Amino acid sequence: MNTNEVVDICKQLVAEGKQPSVALVKTRMRGAKQLPVIIAGIKQYNSNPKMITEAENTTTIEVTTLSNEERISILERQVQVLTDELKKLTK
């Protein structure tokens, strides 16, 4: 289990019109359920749900139709977004 799984569950809950909570996330998880990981994932989602969605939208482009230059450009943008977020979190 990792925070990415928790974030994915949070997105599912929000799409269903529900507010993510420890109890709701815990019921949807498979395998071991570690409370600190669940809480960290919910906090990560709540801190910036829009950024997570924007990063995913970049990856939904059909990769097979892109040139290498376009693929590199997309990856560079994703790295920049993640680097910016990391800087915000470490301040």
C-alpha positions as CSV (number, residue, x, y, z in Angstrom):
1,M,0.0,0.0,0.0
2,N,1.2,3.5,-0.8
3,T,-0.1,7.0,-0.9
4,N,-0.7,6.8,-4.6
5,E,-3.4,4.2,-4.0
6,V,-5.0,6.4,-1.4
7,V,-4.9,9.4,-3.7
8,D,-6.6,7.3,-6.4
9,I,-9.3,6.3,-4.0
10,C,-9.8,9.9,-2.9
11,K,-10.3,10.9,-6.6
12,Q,-12.9,8.1,-6.9
13,L,-14.8,9.2,-3.9
14,V,-14.8,12.9,-5.0
15,A,-16.1,11.8,-8.4
16,E,-19.0,10.0,-6.6
17,G,-19.7,13.2,-4.7
18,K,-18.3,12.0,-1.4
19,Q,-15.7,13.7,0.9
20,P,-12.6,11.4,1.3
21,S,-12.2,10.2,4.9
22,V,-10.1,7.6,6.6
23,A,-13.1,5.3,7.0
24,L,-14.2,5.5,3.4
25,V,-10.7,5.1,2.0
26,K,-10.0,2.2,4.4
27,T,-13.1,0.3,3.2
28,R,-12.0,0.5,-0.5
29,M,-8.4,-0.5,0.0
30,R,-7.0,-3.9,-0.7
31,G,-4.4,-5.6,1.5
32,A,-2.9,-4.2,4.6
33,K,-4.3,-0.9,5.8
34,Q,-1.8,1.3,7.5
35,L,-3.4,4.3,9.1
36,P,-0.3,6.7,8.7
37,V,-0.3,5.9,4.9
38,I,-4.0,6.5,4.6
39,I,-3.8,9.9,6.5
40,A,-0.7,10.9,4.4
41,G,-2.5,10.1,1.1
42,I,-5.7,12.0,2.1
43,K,-3.5,15.0,3.1
44,Q,-1.7,14.8,-0.1
45,Y,-4.9,14.8,-2.1
46,N,-6.5,17.5,0.0
47,S,-3.5,19.8,-0.3
48,N,-3.9,20.1,-4.1
49,P,-6.5,17.9,-5.8
50,K,-6.4,20.1,-8.9
51,M,-2.7,19.7,-9.6
52,I,-3.0,15.9,-9.4
53,T,-5.8,16.0,-12.0
54,E,-3.8,18.4,-14.3
55,A,-0.8,16.1,-14.2
56,E,-3.0,13.1,-15.2
57,N,-4.6,15.1,-18.0
58,T,-1.2,15.5,-19.6
59,T,-0.7,11.7,-19.7
60,T,-4.0,10.9,-21.3
61,I,-2.8,12.0,-24.7
62,E,-2.4,9.0,-27.1
63,V,1.3,8.4,-26.8
64,T,1.6,6.4,-30.0
65,T,0.5,9.4,-32.1
66,L,3.2,11.8,-30.7
67,S,6.6,12.4,-32.0
68,N,9.6,11.9,-29.8
69,E,10.0,15.7,-29.4
70,E,6.4,16.0,-28.3
71,R,6.8,13.2,-25.8
72,I,9.9,14.8,-24.4
73,S,8.2,18.1,-24.1
74,I,5.3,16.5,-22.2
75,L,7.7,14.7,-19.9
76,E,9.7,17.9,-19.3
77,R,6.5,19.7,-18.3
78,Q,5.5,16.9,-15.9
79,V,9.0,17.0,-14.3
80,Q,8.7,20.8,-13.9
81,V,5.3,20.6,-12.2
82,L,6.5,17.9,-9.9
83,T,9.7,19.9,-9.1
84,D,7.7,23.0,-8.3
85,E,5.4,21.0,-6.0
86,L,8.3,19.4,-4.3
87,K,9.8,22.9,-3.7
88,K,6.5,24.1,-2.2
89,L,6.4,21.1,0.1
90,T,9.9,21.4,1.4
91,K,9.6,25.1,2.3
